[in-house]
Amino acid sequence: MDFPQRPTRVDIDLSALRHNLQQVRNFCSVGQGVMAVVKADAYGHGAVAISRVLEEEAVEQFAVASLEEGIELRDAGIKRPILVFGGCYPGQEAEFLHQSLVAAVFSLSDLQRLKQFGEENGTSIPIHLKCDTGMSRVGFLPDEIPCLIDLLKGAAGVEVVGLMSHLACADDTGSTVTRQQIKIFRKILQQLNAAGIHPPSIHLSNSAGLAAWDVPECTLVRSGIVLYGGYPSSEFESRLVLQPVMTFSTRIAQLRTLKAGQGISYGHTYTTQRPTRLATLPVGYADGYNRLLSNAGEVLIRGARAPVVGRVCMDWILVDVTDIDNAEVGDRVVLFGTDGEQSISAEEWGEKLDTINYEVFCRVGPRVPRYFV
Ligand SMILES: Cc1ncc(COP(=O)(O)O)c(C=O)c1O
């Protein structure tokens, strides 16, 4: 584009990403590698740019949710192994092989299909077995393991290169559920080993699991949120020193002074109580500025907080800047991120929106350009 863009933008701090990766590595035991979870466009941060940096930093493997996300990384030249958590749907087998993508397999019927495809094509399809040790989402249940082993015995069409499960309550550092999941995972690993199946990649922990639970048999940790500088829960703020990678910002588009008693935005849900300097910002719910922040959000201008007043619109929000000295059209406005001494975190948004930082990051819309620093 040879014209300036609307000033609403996301800045991605790649040195913060490197710092956070180092934090992850500090928690890994000797010999444990990192599988960087870059699904959902690296939680909204831009999967290609993030993965390029992580590959430079010698991350061992990547994980995405779908074949399409894996292809995007291969097209961008990412060479390391890529695991597709969402598995291989019927008809995708050849593309998985062609792109050197590895599928997580979580049902006997999928396993049979891949095995048959491998045999018919004279090849062996690499797979990670995904076991359900208590998340109750996807995966082989413990009582399916003997059947799974029978299917794998002498199977030429597939090669088990990984074993994985997912923790449901890892962010609760005293969870008995996690203790039980680890026990079940270890038992499954022993059953596979006893049948002569020794997956080189073994992984169970997400970011919270890594920072709170030690499972020495694991050769990899699957880390997502902490790479982006997000805490899995407030319990982790004392365990990890993270740097937020994403800053969401815009600039003041218009400034007016309204008299007291003036209704603002759709539905006039806010009425000025005093002569009010009102700033209009070119960002709205279509950009990921959640409508639930109507009359509830705050932004940073000139290092100070200013409240969102009235309803969030599709492309605009309105902010009371009466108490900000000398606010001007064009001033930078931080929606979340740091400005001087003040910060608004994705966690703060999460609390206001009754959700988690993960969703806050993922919801910053695709029309907001990402700039990589
Ligand atoms: C299977 C699996 N492993 C790992 C992760 C990464 O989790 P986190 O971002 O908490 O590190 C996810 C994220 O949703 C996941 O679905």
The ligand as an SDF file (V2000), in Angstrom:
LIG
                    3D

 16 16  0  0  0  0  0  0  0  0999 V2000
   -3.5600  -29.3680   23.0660 C   0  0  0  0  0  0  0  0  0  0  0  0
   -3.0100  -28.0510   23.5210 C   0  0  0  0  0  0  0  0  0  0  0  0
   -1.7500  -28.0140   24.0090 N   0  0  0  0  0  0  0  0  0  0  0  0
   -1.1880  -26.8630   24.4060 C   0  0  0  0  0  0  0  0  0  0  0  0
   -1.8880  -25.6750   24.3470 C   0  0  0  0  0  0  0  0  0  0  0  0
   -1.1980  -24.4130   24.7960 C   0  0  0  0  0  0  0  0  0  0  0  0
   -1.7610  -23.9440   25.9760 O   0  0  0  0  0  0  0  0  0  0  0  0
   -1.1840  -22.6320   26.6720 P   0  0  0  0  0  0  0  0  0  0  0  0
   -1.4630  -21.5230   25.7530 O   0  0  0  0  0  0  0  0  0  0  0  0
   -1.9610  -22.5520   27.9420 O   0  0  0  0  0  0  0  0  0  0  0  0
    0.2800  -22.8530   26.8790 O   0  0  0  0  0  0  0  0  0  0  0  0
   -3.1910  -25.6720   23.8810 C   0  0  0  0  0  0  0  0  0  0  0  0
   -3.9430  -24.4110   23.8420 C   0  0  0  0  0  0  0  0  0  0  0  0
   -5.1110  -24.2750   23.8150 O   0  0  0  0  0  0  0  0  0  0  0  0
   -3.7770  -26.8950   23.4400 C   0  0  0  0  0  0  0  0  0  0  0  0
   -5.0220  -26.9460   22.9590 O   0  0  0  0  0  0  0  0  0  0  0  0
  1  2  1  0
  2  3  1  0
  2 15  2  0
  3  4  2  0
  4  5  1  0
  5  6  1  0
  5 12  2  0
  6  7  1  0
  7  8  1  0
  8  9  2  0
  8 10  1  0
  8 11  1  0
 12 13  1  0
 12 15  1  0
 13 14  2  0
 15 16  1  0
M  END
$$$$
